[in-house]
Amino acid sequence: AGREEYGDNAVGYVELKRANSLCTLQCKICPEHKVRAKHYTVSMTVDEAEEKIVNVECKDCAASA
């Protein structure tokens, strides 16, 4: 984002779960131009041993339907 303070307003929460080498991150975030709008639920799974992204999913985005 272009504005430094954007991140504080855009992220609702972040949850991190580790199981062996897999790290799952789930968060609520909104686009920069709609910081007061409903946040999207986004998740990402990373294989930390292989340093590879396994999966990324936006559960509430219009494009994910």
PDBQT receptor file of N, H, CA, C and O in Angstrom, charges set to zero:
ATOM      1  N   ALA A   1       0.835  -1.185   0.000  1.00  0.00    +0.000 N 
ATOM      2  CA  ALA A   1       0.000   0.000   0.000  1.00  0.00    +0.000 C 
ATOM      3  C   ALA A   1       0.874   1.241   0.000  1.00  0.00    +0.000 C 
ATOM      4  O   ALA A   1       2.013   1.219   0.466  1.00  0.00    +0.000 OA
ATOM      5  N   GLY A   2       0.329   2.306  -0.523  1.00  0.00    +0.000 N 
ATOM      6  H   GLY A   2      -0.596   2.324  -0.901  1.00  0.00    +0.000 HD
ATOM      7  CA  GLY A   2       1.074   3.545  -0.650  1.00  0.00    +0.000 C 
ATOM      8  C   GLY A   2       1.243   4.300   0.653  1.00  0.00    +0.000 C 
ATOM      9  O   GLY A   2       2.239   5.000   0.837  1.00  0.00    +0.000 OA
ATOM     10  N   ARG A   3       0.291   4.170   1.554  1.00  0.00    +0.000 N 
ATOM     11  H   ARG A   3      -0.517   3.601   1.404  1.00  0.00    +0.000 HD
ATOM     12  CA  ARG A   3       0.363   4.918   2.809  1.00  0.00    +0.000 C 
ATOM     13  C   ARG A   3       0.895   4.032   3.929  1.00  0.00    +0.000 C 
ATOM     14  O   ARG A   3       0.448   2.896   4.087  1.00  0.00    +0.000 OA
ATOM     15  N   GLU A   4       1.828   4.535   4.694  1.00  0.00    +0.000 N 
ATOM     16  H   GLU A   4       2.190   5.459   4.566  1.00  0.00    +0.000 HD
ATOM     17  CA  GLU A   4       2.454   3.767   5.768  1.00  0.00    +0.000 C 
ATOM     18  C   GLU A   4       1.448   3.298   6.817  1.00  0.00    +0.000 C 
ATOM     19  O   GLU A   4       1.549   2.175   7.311  1.00  0.00    +0.000 OA
ATOM     20  N   GLU A   5       0.479   4.148   7.159  1.00  0.00    +0.000 N 
ATOM     21  H   GLU A   5       0.397   5.060   6.758  1.00  0.00    +0.000 HD
ATOM     22  CA  GLU A   5      -0.480   3.811   8.213  1.00  0.00    +0.000 C 
ATOM     23  C   GLU A   5      -1.596   2.883   7.734  1.00  0.00    +0.000 C 
ATOM     24  O   GLU A   5      -2.423   2.457   8.541  1.00  0.00    +0.000 OA
ATOM     25  N   TYR A   6      -1.637   2.566   6.459  1.00  0.00    +0.000 N 
ATOM     26  H   TYR A   6      -0.965   2.911   5.804  1.00  0.00    +0.000 HD
ATOM     27  CA  TYR A   6      -2.703   1.725   5.910  1.00  0.00    +0.000 C 
ATOM     28  C   TYR A   6      -2.797   0.369   6.599  1.00  0.00    +0.000 C 
ATOM     29  O   TYR A   6      -3.903  -0.079   6.902  1.00  0.00    +0.000 OA
ATOM     30  N   GLY A   7      -1.700  -0.284   6.850  1.00  0.00    +0.000 N 
ATOM     31  H   GLY A   7      -0.801   0.080   6.604  1.00  0.00    +0.000 HD
ATOM     32  CA  GLY A   7      -1.692  -1.631   7.421  1.00  0.00    +0.000 C 
ATOM     33  C   GLY A   7      -2.433  -1.732   8.735  1.00  0.00    +0.000 C 
ATOM     34  O   GLY A   7      -3.120  -2.727   8.966  1.00  0.00    +0.000 OA
ATOM     35  N   ASP A   8      -2.323  -0.746   9.605  1.00  0.00    +0.000 N 
ATOM     36  H   ASP A   8      -1.764   0.062   9.417  1.00  0.00    +0.000 HD
ATOM     37  CA  ASP A   8      -3.004  -0.770  10.888  1.00  0.00    +0.000 C 
ATOM     38  C   ASP A   8      -4.520  -0.793  10.719  1.00  0.00    +0.000 C 
ATOM     39  O   ASP A   8      -5.213  -1.453  11.493  1.00  0.00    +0.000 OA
ATOM     40  N   ASN A   9      -5.036  -0.096   9.738  1.00  0.00    +0.000 N 
ATOM     41  H   ASN A   9      -4.473   0.440   9.109  1.00  0.00    +0.000 HD
ATOM     42  CA  ASN A   9      -6.478  -0.038   9.500  1.00  0.00    +0.000 C 
ATOM     43  C   ASN A   9      -6.983  -1.223   8.680  1.00  0.00    +0.000 C 
ATOM     44  O   ASN A   9      -8.153  -1.590   8.786  1.00  0.00    +0.000 OA
ATOM     45  N   ALA A  10      -6.135  -1.816   7.879  1.00  0.00    +0.000 N 
ATOM     46  H   ALA A  10      -5.185  -1.519   7.793  1.00  0.00    +0.000 HD
ATOM     47  CA  ALA A  10      -6.558  -2.849   6.945  1.00  0.00    +0.000 C 
ATOM     48  C   ALA A  10      -6.642  -4.238   7.576  1.00  0.00    +0.000 C 
ATOM     49  O   ALA A  10      -7.443  -5.060   7.131  1.00  0.00    +0.000 OA
ATOM     50  N   VAL A  11      -5.843  -4.517   8.591  1.00  0.00    +0.000 N 
ATOM     51  H   VAL A  11      -5.192  -3.850   8.952  1.00  0.00    +0.000 HD
ATOM     52  CA  VAL A  11      -5.791  -5.854   9.177  1.00  0.00    +0.000 C 
ATOM     53  C   VAL A  11      -6.658  -5.898  10.425  1.00  0.00    +0.000 C 
ATOM     54  O   VAL A  11      -6.433  -5.162  11.386  1.00  0.00    +0.000 OA
ATOM     55  N   GLY A  12      -7.670  -6.791  10.391  1.00  0.00    +0.000 N 
ATOM     56  H   GLY A  12      -7.853  -7.389   9.611  1.00  0.00    +0.000 HD
ATOM     57  CA  GLY A  12      -8.554  -6.935  11.544  1.00  0.00    +0.000 C 
ATOM     58  C   GLY A  12      -7.939  -7.828  12.609  1.00  0.00    +0.000 C 
ATOM     59  O   GLY A  12      -7.938  -7.473  13.787  1.00  0.00    +0.000 OA
ATOM     60  N   TYR A  13      -7.418  -8.981  12.212  1.00  0.00    +0.000 N 
ATOM     61  H   TYR A  13      -7.420  -9.270  11.254  1.00  0.00    +0.000 HD
ATOM     62  CA  TYR A  13      -6.720  -9.875  13.125  1.00  0.00    +0.000 C 
ATOM     63  C   TYR A  13      -5.857 -10.829  12.326  1.00  0.00    +0.000 C 
ATOM     64  O   TYR A  13      -6.036 -10.986  11.119  1.00  0.00    +0.000 OA
ATOM     65  N   VAL A  14      -4.919 -11.464  13.010  1.00  0.00    +0.000 N 
ATOM     66  H   VAL A  14      -4.773 -11.336  13.991  1.00  0.00    +0.000 HD
ATOM     67  CA  VAL A  14      -4.060 -12.471  12.394  1.00  0.00    +0.000 C 
ATOM     68  C   VAL A  14      -3.973 -13.646  13.351  1.00  0.00    +0.000 C 
ATOM     69  O   VAL A  14      -3.784 -13.466  14.554  1.00  0.00    +0.000 OA
ATOM     70  N   GLU A  15      -4.114 -14.857  12.807  1.00  0.00    +0.000 N 
ATOM     71  H   GLU A  15      -4.267 -15.003  11.830  1.00  0.00    +0.000 HD
ATOM     72  CA  GLU A  15      -4.028 -16.084  13.597  1.00  0.00    +0.000 C 
ATOM     73  C   GLU A  15      -2.994 -16.973  12.931  1.00  0.00    +0.000 C 
ATOM     74  O   GLU A  15      -3.008 -17.136  11.711  1.00  0.00    +0.000 OA
ATOM     75  N   LEU A  16      -2.107 -17.544  13.712  1.00  0.00    +0.000 N 
ATOM     76  H   LEU A  16      -2.096 -17.411  14.703  1.00  0.00    +0.000 HD
ATOM     77  CA  LEU A  16      -1.021 -18.368  13.194  1.00  0.00    +0.000 C 
ATOM     78  C   LEU A  16      -1.071 -19.732  13.864  1.00  0.00    +0.000 C 
ATOM     79  O   LEU A  16      -1.212 -19.830  15.083  1.00  0.00    +0.000 OA
ATOM     80  N   LYS A  17      -0.954 -20.788  13.054  1.00  0.00    +0.000 N 
ATOM     81  H   LYS A  17      -0.839 -20.708  12.064  1.00  0.00    +0.000 HD
ATOM     82  CA  LYS A  17      -0.953 -22.155  13.595  1.00  0.00    +0.000 C 
ATOM     83  C   LYS A  17       0.185 -22.927  12.949  1.00  0.00    +0.000 C 
ATOM     84  O   LYS A  17       0.338 -22.922  11.728  1.00  0.00    +0.000 OA
ATOM     85  N   ARG A  18       0.981 -23.588  13.775  1.00  0.00    +0.000 N 
ATOM     86  H   ARG A  18       0.858 -23.592  14.768  1.00  0.00    +0.000 HD
ATOM     87  CA  ARG A  18       2.092 -24.391  13.254  1.00  0.00    +0.000 C 
ATOM     88  C   ARG A  18       1.862 -25.858  13.586  1.00  0.00    +0.000 C 
ATOM     89  O   ARG A  18       1.530 -26.209  14.718  1.00  0.00    +0.000 OA
ATOM     90  N   ALA A  19       2.043 -26.705  12.585  1.00  0.00    +0.000 N 
ATOM     91  H   ALA A  19       2.313 -26.419  11.665  1.00  0.00    +0.000 HD
ATOM     92  CA  ALA A  19       1.951 -28.151  12.746  1.00  0.00    +0.000 C 
ATOM     93  C   ALA A  19       3.097 -28.757  11.943  1.00  0.00    +0.000 C 
ATOM     94  O   ALA A  19       3.077 -28.759  10.712  1.00  0.00    +0.000 OA
ATOM     95  N   ASN A  20       4.093 -29.270  12.656  1.00  0.00    +0.000 N 
ATOM     96  H   ASN A  20       4.110 -29.268  13.656  1.00  0.00    +0.000 HD
ATOM     97  CA  ASN A  20       5.317 -29.770  12.030  1.00  0.00    +0.000 C 
ATOM     98  C   ASN A  20       5.930 -28.665  11.180  1.00  0.00    +0.000 C 
ATOM     99  O   ASN A  20       6.240 -27.595  11.704  1.00  0.00    +0.000 OA
ATOM    100  N   SER A  21       6.113 -28.898   9.873  1.00  0.00    +0.000 N 
ATOM    101  H   SER A  21       5.862 -29.768   9.448  1.00  0.00    +0.000 HD
ATOM    102  CA  SER A  21       6.739 -27.863   9.049  1.00  0.00    +0.000 C 
ATOM    103  C   SER A  21       5.707 -26.960   8.376  1.00  0.00    +0.000 C 
ATOM    104  O   SER A  21       6.079 -26.009   7.688  1.00  0.00    +0.000 OA
ATOM    105  N   LEU A  22       4.405 -27.245   8.565  1.00  0.00    +0.000 N 
ATOM    106  H   LEU A  22       4.103 -28.017   9.124  1.00  0.00    +0.000 HD
ATOM    107  CA  LEU A  22       3.374 -26.418   7.940  1.00  0.00    +0.000 C 
ATOM    108  C   LEU A  22       2.938 -25.295   8.868  1.00  0.00    +0.000 C 
ATOM    109  O   LEU A  22       2.663 -25.519  10.047  1.00  0.00    +0.000 OA
ATOM    110  N   CYS A  23       2.878 -24.106   8.332  1.00  0.00    +0.000 N 
ATOM    111  H   CYS A  23       3.100 -23.924   7.375  1.00  0.00    +0.000 HD
ATOM    112  CA  CYS A  23       2.440 -22.926   9.061  1.00  0.00    +0.000 C 
ATOM    113  C   CYS A  23       1.217 -22.366   8.341  1.00  0.00    +0.000 C 
ATOM    114  O   CYS A  23       1.286 -22.028   7.160  1.00  0.00    +0.000 OA
ATOM    115  N   THR A  24       0.099 -22.271   9.057  1.00  0.00    +0.000 N 
ATOM    116  H   THR A  24       0.043 -22.546  10.017  1.00  0.00    +0.000 HD
ATOM    117  CA  THR A  24      -1.138 -21.740   8.480  1.00  0.00    +0.000 C 
ATOM    118  C   THR A  24      -1.419 -20.383   9.092  1.00  0.00    +0.000 C 
ATOM    119  O   THR A  24      -1.448 -20.230  10.313  1.00  0.00    +0.000 OA
ATOM    120  N   LEU A  25      -1.624 -19.414   8.239  1.00  0.00    +0.000 N 
ATOM    121  H   LEU A  25      -1.601 -19.539   7.247  1.00  0.00    +0.000 HD
ATOM    122  CA  LEU A  25      -1.922 -18.043   8.639  1.00  0.00    +0.000 C 
ATOM    123  C   LEU A  25      -3.332 -17.724   8.177  1.00  0.00    +0.000 C 
ATOM    124  O   LEU A  25      -3.674 -17.929   7.013  1.00  0.00    +0.000 OA
ATOM    125  N   GLN A  26      -4.143 -17.225   9.086  1.00  0.00    +0.000 N 
ATOM    126  H   GLN A  26      -3.865 -17.058  10.032  1.00  0.00    +0.000 HD
ATOM    127  CA  GLN A  26      -5.492 -16.792   8.722  1.00  0.00    +0.000 C 
ATOM    128  C   GLN A  26      -5.653 -15.369   9.221  1.00  0.00    +0.000 C 
ATOM    129  O   GLN A  26      -5.252 -15.049  10.340  1.00  0.00    +0.000 OA
ATOM    130  N   CYS A  27      -6.240 -14.513   8.394  1.00  0.00    +0.000 N 
ATOM    131  H   CYS A  27      -6.566 -14.772   7.485  1.00  0.00    +0.000 HD
ATOM    132  CA  CYS A  27      -6.407 -13.121   8.798  1.00  0.00    +0.000 C 
ATOM    133  C   CYS A  27      -7.658 -12.528   8.182  1.00  0.00    +0.000 C 
ATOM    134  O   CYS A  27      -8.249 -13.096   7.264  1.00  0.00    +0.000 OA
ATOM    135  N   LYS A  28      -8.049 -11.381   8.701  1.00  0.00    +0.000 N 
ATOM    136  H   LYS A  28      -7.569 -10.920   9.447  1.00  0.00    +0.000 HD
ATOM    137  CA  LYS A  28      -9.128 -10.570   8.129  1.00  0.00    +0.000 C 
ATOM    138  C   LYS A  28      -8.465  -9.286   7.665  1.00  0.00    +0.000 C 
ATOM    139  O   LYS A  28      -7.782  -8.610   8.434  1.00  0.00    +0.000 OA
ATOM    140  N   ILE A  29      -8.676  -8.958   6.389  1.00  0.00    +0.000 N 
ATOM    141  H   ILE A  29      -9.230  -9.508   5.764  1.00  0.00    +0.000 HD
ATOM    142  CA  ILE A  29      -8.021  -7.799   5.804  1.00  0.00    +0.000 C 
ATOM    143  C   ILE A  29      -8.964  -7.141   4.798  1.00  0.00    +0.000 C 
ATOM    144  O   ILE A  29      -9.854  -7.796   4.255  1.00  0.00    +0.000 OA
ATOM    145  N   CYS A  30      -8.769  -5.859   4.555  1.00  0.00    +0.000 N 
ATOM    146  H   CYS A  30      -8.047  -5.327   4.996  1.00  0.00    +0.000 HD
ATOM    147  CA  CYS A  30      -9.604  -5.164   3.574  1.00  0.00    +0.000 C 
ATOM    148  C   CYS A  30      -8.714  -4.409   2.595  1.00  0.00    +0.000 C 
ATOM    149  O   CYS A  30      -7.561  -4.105   2.902  1.00  0.00    +0.000 OA
ATOM    150  N   PRO A  31      -9.259  -4.104   1.401  1.00  0.00    +0.000 N 
ATOM    151  CA  PRO A  31      -8.480  -3.346   0.425  1.00  0.00    +0.000 C 
ATOM    152  C   PRO A  31      -8.252  -1.913   0.901  1.00  0.00    +0.000 C 
ATOM    153  O   PRO A  31      -9.047  -1.371   1.669  1.00  0.00    +0.000 OA
ATOM    154  N   GLU A  32      -7.166  -1.311   0.443  1.00  0.00    +0.000 N 
ATOM    155  H   GLU A  32      -6.519  -1.751  -0.180  1.00  0.00    +0.000 HD
ATOM    156  CA  GLU A  32      -6.782   0.035   0.895  1.00  0.00    +0.000 C 
ATOM    157  C   GLU A  32      -7.873   1.070   0.664  1.00  0.00    +0.000 C 
ATOM    158  O   GLU A  32      -8.068   1.951   1.500  1.00  0.00    +0.000 OA
ATOM    159  N   HIS A  33      -8.574   0.983  -0.433  1.00  0.00    +0.000 N 
ATOM    160  H   HIS A  33      -8.416   0.267  -1.112  1.00  0.00    +0.000 HD
ATOM    161  CA  HIS A  33      -9.575   2.006  -0.751  1.00  0.00    +0.000 C 
ATOM    162  C   HIS A  33     -10.912   1.784  -0.027  1.00  0.00    +0.000 C 
ATOM    163  O   HIS A  33     -11.837   2.579  -0.193  1.00  0.00    +0.000 OA
ATOM    164  N   LYS A  34     -11.025   0.709   0.775  1.00  0.00    +0.000 N 
ATOM    165  H   LYS A  34     -10.274   0.063   0.910  1.00  0.00    +0.000 HD
ATOM    166  CA  LYS A  34     -12.277   0.421   1.490  1.00  0.00    +0.000 C 
ATOM    167  C   LYS A  34     -11.987  -0.024   2.926  1.00  0.00    +0.000 C 
ATOM    168  O   LYS A  34     -12.498  -1.057   3.359  1.00  0.00    +0.000 OA
ATOM    169  N   VAL A  35     -11.187   0.726   3.663  1.00  0.00    +0.000 N 
ATOM    170  H   VAL A  35     -10.772   1.565   3.311  1.00  0.00    +0.000 HD
ATOM    171  CA  VAL A  35     -10.790   0.287   5.008  1.00  0.00    +0.000 C 
ATOM    172  C   VAL A  35     -11.958   0.206   5.981  1.00  0.00    +0.000 C 
ATOM    173  O   VAL A  35     -11.833  -0.441   7.020  1.00  0.00    +0.000 OA
ATOM    174  N   ARG A  36     -13.080   0.833   5.684  1.00  0.00    +0.000 N 
ATOM    175  H   ARG A  36     -13.181   1.359   4.839  1.00  0.00    +0.000 HD
ATOM    176  CA  ARG A  36     -14.244   0.747   6.553  1.00  0.00    +0.000 C 
ATOM    177  C   ARG A  36     -15.234  -0.337   6.111  1.00  0.00    +0.000 C 
ATOM    178  O   ARG A  36     -16.245  -0.571   6.774  1.00  0.00    +0.000 OA
ATOM    179  N   ALA A  37     -14.938  -0.986   5.004  1.00  0.00    +0.000 N 
ATOM    180  H   ALA A  37     -14.117  -0.796   4.465  1.00  0.00    +0.000 HD
ATOM    181  CA  ALA A  37     -15.809  -2.039   4.474  1.00  0.00    +0.000 C 
ATOM    182  C   ALA A  37     -15.575  -3.353   5.230  1.00  0.00    +0.000 C 
ATOM    183  O   ALA A  37     -14.656  -3.458   6.043  1.00  0.00    +0.000 OA
ATOM    184  N   LYS A  38     -16.418  -4.348   4.950  1.00  0.00    +0.000 N 
ATOM    185  H   LYS A  38     -17.164  -4.263   4.290  1.00  0.00    +0.000 HD
ATOM    186  CA  LYS A  38     -16.273  -5.670   5.557  1.00  0.00    +0.000 C 
ATOM    187  C   LYS A  38     -14.917  -6.266   5.174  1.00  0.00    +0.000 C 
ATOM    188  O   LYS A  38     -14.510  -6.224   4.013  1.00  0.00    +0.000 OA
ATOM    189  N   HIS A  39     -14.242  -6.809   6.153  1.00  0.00    +0.000 N 
ATOM    190  H   HIS A  39     -14.572  -6.843   7.096  1.00  0.00    +0.000 HD
ATOM    191  CA  HIS A  39     -12.942  -7.430   5.907  1.00  0.00    +0.000 C 
ATOM    192  C   HIS A  39     -13.117  -8.786   5.227  1.00  0.00    +0.000 C 
ATOM    193  O   HIS A  39     -14.106  -9.480   5.461  1.00  0.00    +0.000 OA
ATOM    194  N   TYR A  40     -12.156  -9.160   4.388  1.00  0.00    +0.000 N 
ATOM    195  H   TYR A  40     -11.352  -8.596   4.197  1.00  0.00    +0.000 HD
ATOM    196  CA  TYR A  40     -12.118 -10.466   3.751  1.00  0.00    +0.000 C 
ATOM    197  C   TYR A  40     -11.346 -11.432   4.646  1.00  0.00    +0.000 C 
ATOM    198  O   TYR A  40     -10.364 -11.044   5.278  1.00  0.00    +0.000 OA
ATOM    199  N   THR A  41     -11.786 -12.683   4.701  1.00  0.00    +0.000 N 
ATOM    200  H   THR A  41     -12.584 -12.998   4.188  1.00  0.00    +0.000 HD
ATOM    201  CA  THR A  41     -11.042 -13.722   5.406  1.00  0.00    +0.000 C 
ATOM    202  C   THR A  41     -10.068 -14.344   4.410  1.00  0.00    +0.000 C 
ATOM    203  O   THR A  41     -10.475 -14.850   3.364  1.00  0.00    +0.000 OA
ATOM    204  N   VAL A  42      -8.786 -14.302   4.740  1.00  0.00    +0.000 N 
ATOM    205  H   VAL A  42      -8.455 -13.891   5.590  1.00  0.00    +0.000 HD
ATOM    206  CA  VAL A  42      -7.738 -14.801   3.860  1.00  0.00    +0.000 C 
ATOM    207  C   VAL A  42      -6.907 -15.819   4.632  1.00  0.00    +0.000 C 
ATOM    208  O   VAL A  42      -6.592 -15.607   5.803  1.00  0.00    +0.000 OA
ATOM    209  N   SER A  43      -6.551 -16.929   3.976  1.00  0.00    +0.000 N 
ATOM    210  H   SER A  43      -6.807 -17.101   3.025  1.00  0.00    +0.000 HD
ATOM    211  CA  SER A  43      -5.689 -17.911   4.631  1.00  0.00    +0.000 C 
ATOM    212  C   SER A  43      -4.543 -18.295   3.703  1.00  0.00    +0.000 C 
ATOM    213  O   SER A  43      -4.663 -18.239   2.479  1.00  0.00    +0.000 OA
ATOM    214  N   MET A  44      -3.442 -18.683   4.309  1.00  0.00    +0.000 N 
ATOM    215  H   MET A  44      -3.344 -18.729   5.303  1.00  0.00    +0.000 HD
ATOM    216  CA  MET A  44      -2.266 -19.096   3.559  1.00  0.00    +0.000 C 
ATOM    217  C   MET A  44      -1.566 -20.199   4.335  1.00  0.00    +0.000 C 
ATOM    218  O   MET A  44      -1.435 -20.123   5.557  1.00  0.00    +0.000 OA
ATOM    219  N   THR A  45      -1.117 -21.227   3.620  1.00  0.00    +0.000 N 
ATOM    220  H   THR A  45      -1.223 -21.289   2.628  1.00  0.00    +0.000 HD
ATOM    221  CA  THR A  45      -0.354 -22.306   4.226  1.00  0.00    +0.000 C 
ATOM    222  C   THR A  45       1.032 -22.320   3.601  1.00  0.00    +0.000 C 
ATOM    223  O   THR A  45       1.179 -22.297   2.379  1.00  0.00    +0.000 OA
ATOM    224  N   VAL A  46       2.047 -22.359   4.462  1.00  0.00    +0.000 N 
ATOM    225  H   VAL A  46       1.927 -22.378   5.454  1.00  0.00    +0.000 HD
ATOM    226  CA  VAL A  46       3.438 -22.340   4.017  1.00  0.00    +0.000 C 
ATOM    227  C   VAL A  46       4.151 -23.566   4.570  1.00  0.00    +0.000 C 
ATOM    228  O   VAL A  46       4.017 -23.887   5.750  1.00  0.00    +0.000 OA
ATOM    229  N   ASP A  47       4.908 -24.250   3.717  1.00  0.00    +0.000 N 
ATOM    230  H   ASP A  47       5.017 -23.989   2.758  1.00  0.00    +0.000 HD
ATOM    231  CA  ASP A  47       5.781 -25.327   4.171  1.00  0.00    +0.000 C 
ATOM    232  C   ASP A  47       7.103 -24.670   4.528  1.00  0.00    +0.000 C 
ATOM    233  O   ASP A  47       7.887 -24.312   3.650  1.00  0.00    +0.000 OA
ATOM    234  N   GLU A  48       7.342 -24.514   5.821  1.00  0.00    +0.000 N 
ATOM    235  H   GLU A  48       6.705 -24.804   6.534  1.00  0.00    +0.000 HD
ATOM    236  CA  GLU A  48       8.541 -23.798   6.266  1.00  0.00    +0.000 C 
ATOM    237  C   GLU A  48       9.820 -24.571   5.978  1.00  0.00    +0.000 C 
ATOM    238  O   GLU A  48      10.866 -23.961   5.756  1.00  0.00    +0.000 OA
ATOM    239  N   ALA A  49       9.763 -25.883   5.974  1.00  0.00    +0.000 N 
ATOM    240  H   ALA A  49       8.913 -26.379   6.154  1.00  0.00    +0.000 HD
ATOM    241  CA  ALA A  49      10.958 -26.685   5.691  1.00  0.00    +0.000 C 
ATOM    242  C   ALA A  49      11.399 -26.515   4.246  1.00  0.00    +0.000 C 
ATOM    243  O   ALA A  49      12.592 -26.413   3.960  1.00  0.00    +0.000 OA
ATOM    244  N   GLU A  50      10.425 -26.484   3.332  1.00  0.00    +0.000 N 
ATOM    245  H   GLU A  50       9.456 -26.567   3.565  1.00  0.00    +0.000 HD
ATOM    246  CA  GLU A  50      10.709 -26.330   1.903  1.00  0.00    +0.000 C 
ATOM    247  C   GLU A  50      10.733 -24.866   1.468  1.00  0.00    +0.000 C 
ATOM    248  O   GLU A  50      11.138 -24.551   0.349  1.00  0.00    +0.000 OA
ATOM    249  N   GLU A  51      10.291 -23.961   2.374  1.00  0.00    +0.000 N 
ATOM    250  H   GLU A  51       9.963 -24.216   3.283  1.00  0.00    +0.000 HD
ATOM    251  CA  GLU A  51      10.185 -22.531   2.081  1.00  0.00    +0.000 C 
ATOM    252  C   GLU A  51       9.328 -22.296   0.838  1.00  0.00    +0.000 C 
ATOM    253  O   GLU A  51       9.707 -21.554  -0.068  1.00  0.00    +0.000 OA
ATOM    254  N   LYS A  52       8.143 -22.959   0.818  1.00  0.00    +0.000 N 
ATOM    255  H   LYS A  52       7.835 -23.562   1.554  1.00  0.00    +0.000 HD
ATOM    256  CA  LYS A  52       7.229 -22.844  -0.315  1.00  0.00    +0.000 C 
ATOM    257  C   LYS A  52       5.816 -22.554   0.176  1.00  0.00    +0.000 C 
ATOM    258  O   LYS A  52       5.390 -23.064   1.212  1.00  0.00    +0.000 OA
ATOM    259  N   ILE A  53       5.099 -21.734  -0.578  1.00  0.00    +0.000 N 
ATOM    260  H   ILE A  53       5.445 -21.320  -1.420  1.00  0.00    +0.000 HD
ATOM    261  CA  ILE A  53       3.687 -21.479  -0.310  1.00  0.00    +0.000 C 
ATOM    262  C   ILE A  53       2.899 -22.664  -0.861  1.00  0.00    +0.000 C 
ATOM    263  O   ILE A  53       3.002 -22.994  -2.042  1.00  0.00    +0.000 OA
ATOM    264  N   VAL A  54       2.112 -23.298   0.004  1.00  0.00    +0.000 N 
ATOM    265  H   VAL A  54       2.028 -23.030   0.963  1.00  0.00    +0.000 HD
ATOM    266  CA  VAL A  54       1.328 -24.461  -0.383  1.00  0.00    +0.000 C 
ATOM    267  C   VAL A  54      -0.044 -24.045  -0.908  1.00  0.00    +0.000 C 
ATOM    268  O   VAL A  54      -0.528 -24.596  -1.897  1.00  0.00    +0.000 OA
ATOM    269  N   ASN A  55      -0.666 -23.074  -0.245  1.00  0.00    +0.000 N 
ATOM    270  H   ASN A  55      -0.273 -22.627   0.558  1.00  0.00    +0.000 HD
ATOM    271  CA  ASN A  55      -2.026 -22.684  -0.608  1.00  0.00    +0.000 C 
ATOM    272  C   ASN A  55      -2.302 -21.266  -0.133  1.00  0.00    +0.000 C 
ATOM    273  O   ASN A  55      -1.851 -20.860   0.938  1.00  0.00    +0.000 OA
ATOM    274  N   VAL A  56      -3.054 -20.512  -0.946  1.00  0.00    +0.000 N 
ATOM    275  H   VAL A  56      -3.420 -20.842  -1.816  1.00  0.00    +0.000 HD
ATOM    276  CA  VAL A  56      -3.547 -19.186  -0.562  1.00  0.00    +0.000 C 
ATOM    277  C   VAL A  56      -5.008 -19.136  -0.971  1.00  0.00    +0.000 C 
ATOM    278  O   VAL A  56      -5.365 -19.540  -2.078  1.00  0.00    +0.000 OA
ATOM    279  N   GLU A  57      -5.854 -18.637  -0.074  1.00  0.00    +0.000 N 
ATOM    280  H   GLU A  57      -5.564 -18.309   0.825  1.00  0.00    +0.000 HD
ATOM    281  CA  GLU A  57      -7.285 -18.598  -0.372  1.00  0.00    +0.000 C 
ATOM    282  C   GLU A  57      -7.918 -17.356   0.241  1.00  0.00    +0.000 C 
ATOM    283  O   GLU A  57      -7.689 -17.035   1.407  1.00  0.00    +0.000 OA
ATOM    284  N   CYS A  58      -8.711 -16.670  -0.561  1.00  0.00    +0.000 N 
ATOM    285  H   CYS A  58      -8.896 -16.931  -1.508  1.00  0.00    +0.000 HD
ATOM    286  CA  CYS A  58      -9.523 -15.559  -0.074  1.00  0.00    +0.000 C 
ATOM    287  C   CYS A  58     -10.946 -16.082  -0.006  1.00  0.00    +0.000 C 
ATOM    288  O   CYS A  58     -11.577 -16.310  -1.039  1.00  0.00    +0.000 OA
ATOM    289  N   LYS A  59     -11.453 -16.271   1.198  1.00  0.00    +0.000 N 
ATOM    290  H   LYS A  59     -10.940 -16.086   2.037  1.00  0.00    +0.000 HD
ATOM    291  CA  LYS A  59     -12.737 -16.951   1.379  1.00  0.00    +0.000 C 
ATOM    292  C   LYS A  59     -13.949 -16.059   1.131  1.00  0.00    +0.000 C 
ATOM    293  O   LYS A  59     -15.024 -16.570   0.817  1.00  0.00    +0.000 OA
ATOM    294  N   ASP A  60     -13.806 -14.747   1.262  1.00  0.00    +0.000 N 
ATOM    295  H   ASP A  60     -12.933 -14.332   1.517  1.00  0.00    +0.000 HD
ATOM    296  CA  ASP A  60     -14.935 -13.839   1.117  1.00  0.00    +0.000 C 
ATOM    297  C   ASP A  60     -14.850 -12.948  -0.118  1.00  0.00    +0.000 C 
ATOM    298  O   ASP A  60     -15.759 -12.152  -0.355  1.00  0.00    +0.000 OA
ATOM    299  N   CYS A  61     -13.809 -13.056  -0.895  1.00  0.00    +0.000 N 
ATOM    300  H   CYS A  61     -13.071 -13.703  -0.703  1.00  0.00    +0.000 HD
ATOM    301  CA  CYS A  61     -13.626 -12.206  -2.076  1.00  0.00    +0.000 C 
ATOM    302  C   CYS A  61     -14.626 -12.590  -3.156  1.00  0.00    +0.000 C 
ATOM    303  O   CYS A  61     -14.972 -13.763  -3.299  1.00  0.00    +0.000 OA
ATOM    304  N   ALA A  62     -15.085 -11.614  -3.911  1.00  0.00    +0.000 N 
ATOM    305  H   ALA A  62     -14.803 -10.661  -3.796  1.00  0.00    +0.000 HD
ATOM    306  CA  ALA A  62     -16.033 -11.863  -4.999  1.00  0.00    +0.000 C 
ATOM    307  C   ALA A  62     -15.449 -12.838  -6.023  1.00  0.00    +0.000 C 
ATOM    308  O   ALA A  62     -16.174 -13.667  -6.571  1.00  0.00    +0.000 OA
ATOM    309  N   ALA A  63     -14.168 -12.744  -6.279  1.00  0.00    +0.000 N 
ATOM    310  H   ALA A  63     -13.579 -12.070  -5.833  1.00  0.00    +0.000 HD
ATOM    311  CA  ALA A  63     -13.521 -13.607  -7.263  1.00  0.00    +0.000 C 
ATOM    312  C   ALA A  63     -13.392 -15.049  -6.786  1.00  0.00    +0.000 C 
ATOM    313  O   ALA A  63     -13.135 -15.937  -7.599  1.00  0.00    +0.000 OA
ATOM    314  N   SER A  64     -13.562 -15.304  -5.495  1.00  0.00    +0.000 N 
ATOM    315  H   SER A  64     -13.771 -14.582  -4.835  1.00  0.00    +0.000 HD
ATOM    316  CA  SER A  64     -13.401 -16.665  -4.978  1.00  0.00    +0.000 C 
ATOM    317  C   SER A  64     -14.688 -17.477  -5.070  1.00  0.00    +0.000 C 
ATOM    318  O   SER A  64     -14.687 -18.670  -4.765  1.00  0.00    +0.000 OA
ATOM    319  N   ALA A  65     -15.779 -16.851  -5.484  1.00  0.00    +0.000 N 
ATOM    320  H   ALA A  65     -15.780 -15.882  -5.731  1.00  0.00    +0.000 HD
ATOM    321  CA  ALA A  65     -17.075 -17.550  -5.556  1.00  0.00    +0.000 C 
ATOM    322  C   ALA A  65     -17.136 -18.511  -6.715  1.00  0.00    +0.000 C 
ATOM    323  O   ALA A  65     -18.154 -19.175  -6.914  1.00  0.00    +0.000 OA
TER     324      ALA A  65
